[in-house]
Amino acid sequence: MRHKCISQLILVIVILSHTCTLAAQSTTVSLNQISEQVQNYMQKSRGWKHETADPPTPPGMKPSTDVSIHFWSSEKCLTAELRVGGKSYGTQPVPSRIKLAVDQSSSAIAARTRLSEFVMNDRKGKPGLFPVGDKGYVWRGSNVVFIKGRFTFWLSGGADLRVGDFSISQEFIQKLAQDIAAAIDAG
C-alpha cells in the first residue's frame, strides 16, 4: 500500500513538473516575437523602410536561428537648416540608415555575461555605460549595444548629414536605442 502511494506521489510530481515546464515555455518570448515588436514600433511610429538579412554564415551551413538582422532606412528622418555665409537656404531632409542585430541567449544571465565579455574584450571601442534596456553601452560614437531580458540588441548607423555633425548622429542613435528598448517586452 505504501509503495502504491509513493508511486502515485511520484507520478503527480512528474505531471506537475511537466505542466510547469510547458507553462514556462509558453510564456518565453521568442526572437521572432521580439523582431515583430521592433518592426511594429518602427513602422507605426516612424514609417521607415524595412529589410532583413540572414546572419553571416560559413559556407555550407544554415544561418543561426538565434540571430535576426534588420535594416531600417528613411529618406527624411530629420530635417536640417541649410545656411551658407549666414544666408538660409531652407530646410533639407536628412536621410538615415540603421542596422539592428538581435540575438537571443539561453537566459538573462547568459546575455549579461556575454555583454560583459564584449565590454572587457573591446579595447579599441572603449564602450561607455549608457542608460538603455537592462544594461547598455555606447562605443565608437554611434554604436549602441544593450540587453533586455535574454536578448542583446546591436544598433549602428545614424543620421546621414553629409556635412558631418557627428554629435547629431550619435544623439540620434542613442535616442533610437532608448525608444526601441521602451517599445519591446522581452518577458
Backbone as CSV, one residue per row, in Angstrom:
resi,resn,N_x,N_y,N_z,CA_x,CA_y,CA_z,C_x,C_y,C_z
1,MET,0.820,-1.190,0.000,0.000,0.000,0.000,0.864,1.254,0.000
2,ARG,1.877,1.222,0.853,2.757,2.380,0.936,3.494,2.582,-0.394
3,HIS,3.924,1.517,-1.040,4.617,1.581,-2.317,3.722,2.214,-3.385
4,LYS,2.430,1.878,-3.350,1.471,2.428,-4.303,1.307,3.929,-4.079
5,CYS,1.267,4.389,-2.847,1.136,5.820,-2.532,2.368,6.583,-3.002
6,ILE,3.528,6.014,-2.789,4.759,6.666,-3.225,4.790,6.761,-4.742
7,SER,4.362,5.712,-5.434,4.325,5.723,-6.899,3.369,6.790,-7.408
8,GLN,2.211,6.921,-6.768,1.244,7.943,-7.165,1.777,9.347,-6.901
9,LEU,2.465,9.510,-5.781,3.062,10.804,-5.449,4.120,11.193,-6.479
10,ILE,4.944,10.236,-6.863,5.963,10.495,-7.889,5.300,10.853,-9.211
11,LEU,4.227,10.142,-9.565,3.513,10.435,-10.796,2.947,11.856,-10.765
12,VAL,2.377,12.258,-9.653,1.830,13.617,-9.516,2.946,14.650,-9.658
13,ILE,4.089,14.408,-9.036,5.226,15.340,-9.122,5.705,15.458,-10.563
14,VAL,5.800,14.339,-11.266,6.240,14.357,-12.667,5.255,15.147,-13.522
15,ILE,3.963,14.905,-13.323,2.941,15.623,-14.104,3.002,17.121,-13.809
16,LEU,3.124,17.492,-12.553,3.213,18.909,-12.189,4.464,19.566,-12.760
17,SER,5.597,18.887,-12.693,6.825,19.484,-13.224,6.727,19.644,-14.735
18,HIS,6.108,18.677,-15.413,5.923,18.786,-16.864,4.981,19.950,-17.194
19,THR,3.917,20.099,-16.424,2.974,21.199,-16.633,3.663,22.537,-16.413
20,CYS,4.477,22.655,-15.363,5.208,23.899,-15.086,6.191,24.205,-16.205
21,THR,6.854,23.178,-16.725,7.791,23.375,-17.823,7.066,23.882,-19.059
22,LEU,5.935,23.298,-19.387,5.153,23.750,-20.534,4.663,25.170,-20.341
23,ALA,4.219,25.518,-19.140,3.764,26.881,-18.859,4.905,27.868,-19.010
24,ALA,6.085,27.521,-18.533,7.241,28.411,-18.657,7.633,28.584,-20.119
25,GLN,7.576,27.496,-20.896,7.923,27.592,-22.308,6.930,28.461,-23.062
26,SER,5.658,28.399,-22.708,4.660,29.175,-23.437,4.755,30.659,-23.127
27,THR,5.341,31.035,-21.991,5.464,32.451,-21.667,6.811,33.027,-22.091
28,THR,7.719,32.204,-22.594,9.014,32.698,-23.036,8.850,33.419,-24.361
29,VAL,9.372,34.630,-24.420,9.297,35.428,-25.646,10.346,34.911,-26.626
30,SER,9.958,34.757,-27.887,10.878,34.241,-28.898,11.559,35.387,-29.649
31,LEU,12.609,35.048,-30.359,13.314,36.016,-31.189,12.382,36.590,-32.253
32,ASN,11.526,35.754,-32.815,10.567,36.240,-33.815,9.604,37.256,-33.211
33,GLN,9.151,37.019,-31.989,8.243,37.966,-31.335,8.945,39.299,-31.061
34,ILE,10.200,39.240,-30.623,10.964,40.472,-30.389,11.132,41.221,-31.704
35,SER,11.486,40.511,-32.769,11.652,41.142,-34.078,10.351,41.801,-34.533
36,GLU,9.226,41.133,-34.310,7.926,41.699,-34.675,7.614,42.950,-33.861
37,GLN,7.958,42.939,-32.572,7.725,44.114,-31.726,8.523,45.315,-32.241
38,VAL,9.780,45.084,-32.591,10.610,46.171,-33.127,10.033,46.645,-34.456
39,GLN,9.663,45.705,-35.297,9.114,46.063,-36.607,7.820,46.863,-36.459
40,ASN,6.946,46.457,-35.558,5.704,47.208,-35.328,5.997,48.618,-34.836
41,TYR,6.932,48.750,-33.912,7.286,50.079,-33.409,7.815,50.967,-34.540
42,MET,8.769,50.444,-35.310,9.399,51.255,-36.362,8.412,51.626,-37.459
43,GLN,7.517,50.725,-37.805,6.564,51.028,-38.868,5.458,51.961,-38.394
44,LYS,4.962,51.752,-37.176,3.857,52.581,-36.689,4.308,53.972,-36.280
45,SER,5.431,54.066,-35.581,5.815,55.374,-35.069,6.754,56.133,-35.996
46,ARG,7.457,55.433,-36.868,8.434,56.118,-37.708,8.163,55.975,-39.200
47,GLY,7.524,54.889,-39.623,7.210,54.680,-41.033,8.430,54.434,-41.916
48,TRP,9.462,53.822,-41.377,10.687,53.592,-42.131,10.604,52.343,-42.984
49,LYS,11.427,52.291,-44.014,11.536,51.126,-44.885,12.323,50.037,-44.145
50,HIS,11.895,48.785,-44.301,12.484,47.673,-43.558,12.993,46.592,-44.503
51,GLU,14.163,46.071,-44.181,14.724,44.918,-44.879,15.342,43.995,-43.830
52,THR,15.397,42.720,-44.134,16.077,41.774,-43.248,17.201,41.091,-44.024
53,ALA,18.105,40.504,-43.290,19.209,39.756,-43.901,19.531,38.571,-43.003
54,ASP,20.024,37.520,-43.616,20.486,36.378,-42.830,21.819,36.743,-42.180
55,PRO,22.070,36.210,-40.993,23.370,36.460,-40.372,24.490,35.824,-41.189
56,PRO,25.690,36.405,-41.134,26.814,35.794,-41.849,26.993,34.342,-41.408
57,THR,27.176,33.476,-42.378,27.244,32.044,-42.107,28.394,31.422,-42.899
58,PRO,29.161,30.545,-42.275,30.210,29.840,-43.034,29.586,29.049,-44.190
59,PRO,30.305,28.911,-45.295,29.775,28.177,-46.452,29.297,26.779,-46.059
60,GLY,28.144,26.411,-46.592,27.592,25.084,-46.360,26.798,24.934,-45.075
61,MET,26.727,25.994,-44.270,25.978,25.912,-43.013,24.716,26.765,-43.103
62,LYS,23.741,26.415,-42.286,22.498,27.180,-42.230,22.684,28.393,-41.323
63,PRO,21.983,29.511,-41.633,22.066,30.686,-40.764,21.568,30.370,-39.358
64,SER,22.125,31.045,-38.395,21.729,30.853,-36.996,20.271,31.249,-36.786
65,THR,19.574,30.463,-36.003,18.195,30.799,-35.652,18.163,31.674,-34.395
66,ASP,19.339,31.978,-33.831,19.418,32.799,-32.631,19.754,34.256,-32.935
67,VAL,19.863,34.608,-34.226,20.213,35.972,-34.617,19.243,36.456,-35.685
68,SER,18.826,37.702,-35.537,17.942,38.333,-36.502,18.558,39.686,-36.875
69,ILE,18.702,39.953,-38.173,19.322,41.201,-38.624,18.302,42.010,-39.415
70,HIS,18.195,43.278,-39.027,17.241,44.201,-39.656,17.959,45.459,-40.125
71,PHE,17.529,45.967,-41.260,17.998,47.262,-41.748,16.779,48.163,-41.867
72,TRP,16.899,49.365,-41.347,15.827,50.353,-41.403,16.369,51.602,-42.073
73,SER,15.558,52.215,-42.939,16.012,53.438,-43.596,14.853,54.389,-43.814
74,SER,15.221,55.656,-43.895,14.256,56.713,-44.154,14.976,57.808,-44.925
75,GLU,14.291,58.357,-45.901,14.881,59.469,-46.649,14.696,60.792,-45.913
76,LYS,13.820,60.778,-44.898,13.593,62.011,-44.147,13.317,61.678,-42.682
77,CYS,14.361,61.310,-41.969,14.185,61.022,-40.544,14.274,62.308,-39.731
78,LEU,14.984,63.282,-40.249,15.143,64.588,-39.617,15.137,65.648,-40.714
79,THR,15.099,66.892,-40.318,15.328,67.983,-41.255,16.429,68.865,-40.686
80,ALA,17.194,69.449,-41.576,18.287,70.324,-41.158,18.202,71.630,-41.926
81,GLU,18.497,72.701,-41.256,18.506,74.001,-41.927,19.837,74.167,-42.641
82,LEU,19.770,74.569,-43.896,20.967,74.782,-44.692,21.292,76.267,-44.698
83,ARG,22.465,76.617,-44.149,22.918,78.012,-44.098,24.311,78.092,-44.688
84,VAL,24.493,79.043,-45.565,25.800,79.290,-46.149,26.096,80.771,-46.024
85,GLY,27.205,81.105,-45.362,27.586,82.500,-45.183,26.520,83.318,-44.472
86,GLY,25.823,82.693,-43.534,24.789,83.390,-42.777,23.445,83.468,-43.485
87,LYS,23.388,83.031,-44.738,22.133,83.078,-45.500,21.445,81.718,-45.435
88,SER,20.147,81.723,-45.114,19.383,80.480,-45.011,18.875,80.050,-46.380
89,TYR,19.036,78.767,-46.662,18.525,78.187,-47.897,17.409,77.181,-47.609
90,GLY,16.769,77.346,-46.449,15.649,76.492,-46.085,16.093,75.208,-45.416
91,THR,15.134,74.329,-45.242,15.430,73.061,-44.595,15.575,71.964,-45.642
92,GLN,16.404,71.005,-45.318,16.651,69.871,-46.196,16.370,68.583,-45.428
93,PRO,15.823,67.575,-46.101,15.625,66.291,-45.416,16.965,65.628,-45.121
94,VAL,17.019,64.925,-43.998,18.220,64.194,-43.607,17.879,62.710,-43.622
95,PRO,18.507,61.948,-44.507,18.245,60.510,-44.551,18.941,59.786,-43.410
96,SER,18.491,58.574,-43.151,19.079,57.754,-42.103,19.014,56.291,-42.512
97,ARG,20.004,55.564,-42.052,20.029,54.105,-42.251,20.643,53.500,-41.003
98,ILE,19.942,52.526,-40.438,20.456,51.853,-39.253,20.423,50.338,-39.462
99,LYS,21.294,49.684,-38.723,21.312,48.224,-38.695,21.021,47.811,-37.265
100,LEU,20.109,46.870,-37.101,19.790,46.320,-35.797,19.942,44.816,-35.870
101,ALA,20.879,44.288,-35.101,21.038,42.842,-34.978,20.568,42.465,-33.578
102,VAL,19.712,41.470,-33.506,19.194,40.996,-32.225,19.594,39.540,-32.087
103,ASP,20.178,39.206,-30.948,20.461,37.792,-30.716,19.926,37.380,-29.358
104,GLN,19.552,36.125,-29.290,18.980,35.608,-28.051,19.969,34.685,-27.368
105,SER,20.000,34.793,-26.069,20.808,33.904,-25.235,19.859,32.947,-24.529
106,SER,20.399,31.970,-23.869,19.570,30.995,-23.178,18.879,31.591,-21.946
107,SER,19.465,32.666,-21.386,18.881,33.291,-20.197,19.355,34.737,-20.110
108,ALA,18.729,35.492,-19.219,19.143,36.875,-18.995,20.566,36.924,-18.434
109,ILE,20.903,35.950,-17.592,22.262,35.899,-17.023,23.281,35.646,-18.127
110,ALA,22.967,34.758,-19.065,23.876,34.482,-20.180,24.046,35.726,-21.053
111,ALA,22.972,36.480,-21.256,23.058,37.722,-22.043,23.949,38.740,-21.331
112,ARG,23.797,38.882,-20.019,24.642,39.812,-19.248,26.113,39.385,-19.291
113,THR,26.358,38.096,-19.179,27.729,37.586,-19.234,28.351,37.898,-20.584
114,ARG,27.609,37.660,-21.630,28.107,37.925,-22.988,28.393,39.409,-23.190
115,LEU,27.508,40.261,-22.689,27.720,41.701,-22.801,28.965,42.120,-22.022
116,SER,29.142,41.582,-20.835,30.330,41.893,-20.027,31.612,41.472,-20.745
117,GLU,31.582,40.305,-21.383,32.747,39.835,-22.132,33.053,40.770,-23.298
118,PHE,32.019,41.241,-23.978,32.217,42.188,-25.078,32.894,43.463,-24.567
119,VAL,32.388,44.000,-23.470,32.935,45.238,-22.920,34.397,45.053,-22.504
120,MET,34.691,43.938,-21.878,36.063,43.691,-21.415,37.032,43.444,-22.573
121,ASN,36.559,42.855,-23.672,37.445,42.491,-24.774,37.550,43.536,-25.877
122,ASP,36.673,44.530,-25.927,36.723,45.549,-26.979,37.610,46.707,-26.522
123,ARG,38.881,46.606,-26.806,39.844,47.621,-26.361,39.850,48.851,-27.267
124,LYS,39.511,48.689,-28.540,39.561,49.814,-29.473,38.373,50.750,-29.300
125,GLY,37.199,50.179,-29.074,35.988,50.993,-28.999,35.768,51.664,-27.666
126,LYS,36.363,51.140,-26.604,36.212,51.660,-25.244,34.747,51.960,-24.911
127,PRO,33.916,50.930,-24.818,32.494,51.141,-24.534,32.267,51.898,-23.230
128,GLY,31.315,52.817,-23.275,30.938,53.571,-22.086,29.511,53.222,-21.691
129,LEU,29.261,53.107,-20.413,27.933,52.769,-19.907,26.906,53.773,-20.424
130,PHE,25.757,53.264,-20.848,24.696,54.100,-21.410,23.366,53.588,-20.870
131,PRO,22.515,54.450,-20.336,21.253,54.002,-19.734,20.200,53.604,-20.773
132,VAL,20.178,52.317,-21.103,19.186,51.799,-22.043,18.956,50.328,-21.730
133,GLY,17.707,49.885,-21.822,17.374,48.491,-21.546,17.754,48.100,-20.127
134,ASP,18.111,46.817,-19.951,18.564,46.347,-18.642,19.985,46.821,-18.365
135,LYS,20.782,46.917,-19.420,22.141,47.442,-19.327,22.597,47.718,-20.747
136,GLY,23.273,48.838,-20.945,23.694,49.182,-22.291,24.991,49.954,-22.321
137,TYR,25.589,49.950,-23.507,26.853,50.649,-23.724,26.817,51.332,-25.084
138,VAL,27.562,52.412,-25.184,27.791,53.091,-26.459,29.289,53.026,-26.724
139,TRP,29.654,52.801,-27.970,31.074,52.757,-28.317,31.242,53.236,-29.746
140,ARG,32.448,53.707,-30.016,32.790,54.241,-31.339,31.752,55.236,-31.823
141,GLY,31.336,56.097,-30.939,30.446,57.194,-31.310,28.996,56.815,-31.447
142,SER,28.621,56.190,-32.550,27.199,55.953,-32.790,26.844,54.471,-32.867
143,ASN,27.455,53.662,-32.029,27.083,52.248,-31.901,26.566,52.029,-30.487
144,VAL,25.461,51.332,-30.383,24.867,51.047,-29.080,24.598,49.553,-28.988
145,VAL,24.927,48.987,-27.839,24.576,47.600,-27.548,23.864,47.604,-26.203
146,PHE,22.747,46.887,-26.136,22.044,46.784,-24.865,21.352,45.446,-24.765
147,ILE,21.068,45.066,-23.526,20.324,43.834,-23.298,18.980,44.175,-22.678
148,LYS,18.050,43.339,-22.991,16.733,43.409,-22.366,16.282,41.964,-22.245
149,GLY,16.158,41.510,-21.001,15.860,40.098,-20.785,17.014,39.252,-21.274
150,ARG,16.707,38.272,-22.096,17.755,37.393,-22.620,18.185,37.777,-24.035
151,PHE,17.804,38.972,-24.473,18.107,39.432,-25.830,19.141,40.550,-25.813
152,THR,20.057,40.496,-26.770,21.066,41.534,-26.941,20.772,42.264,-28.251
153,PHE,20.778,43.578,-28.191,20.462,44.427,-29.343,21.718,45.201,-29.732
154,TRP,22.134,45.062,-30.979,23.313,45.753,-31.517,22.807,46.755,-32.543
155,LEU,22.941,48.029,-32.259,22.388,49.087,-33.111,23.520,49.966,-33.621
156,SER,23.558,50.176,-34.935,24.575,51.040,-35.526,23.961,51.825,-36.671
157,GLY,24.645,52.869,-37.071,24.172,53.724,-38.149,23.858,55.095,-37.604
158,GLY,22.931,55.776,-38.240,22.535,57.089,-37.749,22.063,57.997,-38.856
159,ALA,21.955,59.267,-38.525,21.523,60.279,-39.484,22.690,60.598,-40.407
160,ASP,22.399,60.728,-41.688,23.425,60.994,-42.691,23.404,62.475,-43.054
161,LEU,24.152,63.269,-42.291,24.147,64.715,-42.516,25.065,65.155,-43.646
162,ARG,25.892,64.293,-44.121,26.810,64.517,-45.244,27.801,65.648,-45.023
163,VAL,27.474,66.627,-44.196,28.418,67.706,-43.928,29.129,67.477,-42.616
164,GLY,28.709,66.461,-41.877,29.487,65.958,-40.788,29.279,66.438,-39.383
165,ASP,28.077,66.623,-38.916,27.903,66.900,-37.491,27.731,65.563,-36.790
166,PHE,28.850,64.997,-36.363,28.873,63.658,-35.782,28.025,63.556,-34.525
167,SER,27.969,64.597,-33.705,27.231,64.523,-32.444,25.740,64.334,-32.670
168,ILE,25.204,64.870,-33.757,23.778,64.681,-34.068,23.506,63.207,-34.331
169,SER,24.354,62.557,-35.103,24.168,61.139,-35.409,24.266,60.304,-34.134
170,GLN,25.187,60.658,-33.261,25.352,59.942,-32.001,24.111,60.102,-31.126
171,GLU,23.608,61.306,-30.978,22.390,61.542,-30.191,21.205,60.813,-30.803
172,PHE,21.126,60.830,-32.124,20.026,60.196,-32.843,19.979,58.690,-32.560
173,ILE,21.121,58.002,-32.686,21.146,56.543,-32.498,20.908,56.185,-31.038
174,GLN,21.388,57.001,-30.109,21.159,56.729,-28.693,19.677,56.888,-28.346
175,LYS,19.042,57.913,-28.871,17.599,58.119,-28.636,16.799,56.977,-29.263
176,LEU,17.189,56.555,-30.453,16.506,55.451,-31.118,16.635,54.165,-30.304
177,ALA,17.806,53.904,-29.744,18.009,52.716,-28.910,17.082,52.761,-27.694
178,GLN,16.958,53.921,-27.070,16.066,54.057,-25.904,14.617,53.834,-26.300
179,ASP,14.217,54.345,-27.468,12.843,54.155,-27.947,12.552,52.691,-28.244
180,ILE,13.488,52.009,-28.877,13.303,50.581,-29.182,13.207,49.778,-27.884
181,ALA,14.084,50.053,-26.929,14.055,49.337,-25.653,12.724,49.536,-24.944
182,ALA,12.181,50.737,-25.011,10.898,51.025,-24.355,9.727,50.341,-25.083
183,ALA,9.865,50.098,-26.386,8.774,49.548,-27.186,8.662,48.034,-27.112
184,ILE,9.668,47.356,-26.575,9.625,45.890,-26.566,9.396,45.327,-25.175
185,ASP,8.777,44.175,-25.172,8.569,43.438,-23.929,9.296,42.107,-24.081
186,ALA,10.475,42.027,-23.454,11.297,40.825,-23.584,10.894,39.725,-22.613
187,GLY,9.814,39.949,-21.865,9.284,38.932,-20.967,10.212,38.551,-19.918
